[in-house]
Amino acid sequence: MKRIFSIVFFLVSIFAQAQLIVKDADSLSLHYATKMKTLIDRNQSLNNQYSIDLYGVSIYASAADKKLAKPEYKITWSELPLFKLVIKNETREEAQRILLEKGAGPFPPEIQKAYILRTPLSSEFVPMDGKPLNGMRIALDPGHFANDSLTSRVEDKYIDFYVKEQGKTDSTHINFFEAQLTYATASSLALFLRGYGAEVMTTIPEQGKTALGKTYWDWKKTDYAHALDSMLRVRPSDANLLKLKNPKFKNDDRLIFRYVFRDVELRKRAALINAFRPDLTVIIHYNVDEKNKDWKVPTKKNYCMAFVGGSFSAGELGDSEKRFDFLRLLLTDELDQSISFSGQVTSHFKKHLNVPLAKKSDAEYLQTSCTKTESEGVYGRNLSLCRLVQGVLIYGETLYQDNEKECIWLNDEKQEGEIKSLKMPRTQLVAEAYLLGILDWAAQQKR
Ligand SMILES: [Zn+2]
């Protein structure tokens, strides 16, 4: 009897699985296995947390779960279209909740039903004569926030040194903060984009404020204690967080920034961007020569580059949210499109700014933390925003602020600590380079 039961069980399970094999299962599994190897699993070290086969993709919380064949998330090839619709239509949090609840089983009937009737969200982008970006929703995220020396020290994003300029007897004091450059760039770019018909949102409401709508100092006064406590509830034994509970570190702003504020604020940036449901997201940063740390003198080096998501390594799949994004980036075309969009922008970085694009050998982090993509100067890197922001994005890192020529050019834009609009400030040229890439991308979308 037992034997008959197990034969029946075996036949039923074969039948159930056979039903799941779709016509193009071979090409689908090959396609996603290749994408996983080249763009997602950077060092081929995550093999015990996923499987890709003729039935679909499974993600496991641990190696032990994989041995037990207990996936946390599972998408069969026949479920792939519905998975993509859920990701496109639901918020990131809701999509994750639905998929966690689904687990290895099918999508619940109410989800299947809801999506038969639902018209999927679509872009309002309809180019018109003279308005090539008409209706395109574009989110701009100017990196960092400091607009004064003290705050720039807290987030450690400033240039402060003297250079000897040709033909001048005295040395010039070079002093600016990365947030001033990114804010000026985003402001110029927003104007350009609106002129071409785009709908634009910016994560930083005004210069000097953070994405939380207040200064770092106001946040510390009103929200810090609560933020630290809620982080401790999730990670009660985190040594860095526990250290901040010690009164000795009550006013250690660099630690508070590093272990609490940064994460809170980056999450807020991502939430603002995702709520806007952009067609494109432009994350704006300026780079420095890593080998020139602590940036006391200028460097001769100068490169541009851009990051997109992917490039996970061991230790970066520690919770179900991260594993959700791992699955999302694998199975949607968000990453593929970001690579192609970013490549269009970086080609304008090179031409318009006359700065070369970085090769992998040009910076150590490109070799240790990044994957090469098919677009020149575009690298996969598992940065928080590259992972948390949904849709097509570029995380641009234009030119080295500490470069001997760039630093003078950038410094000339300032007047009494503020970035003023000169005839052709460097940040405006950078904004134009982004604009040219966006226009190329838009033209291609409707071809
Ligand atoms: Zn930056």
Residues whose N, C-alpha, C, O or C-beta is under 5 A from the ligand:
A	BS01	ZN	G143 H285 Y286
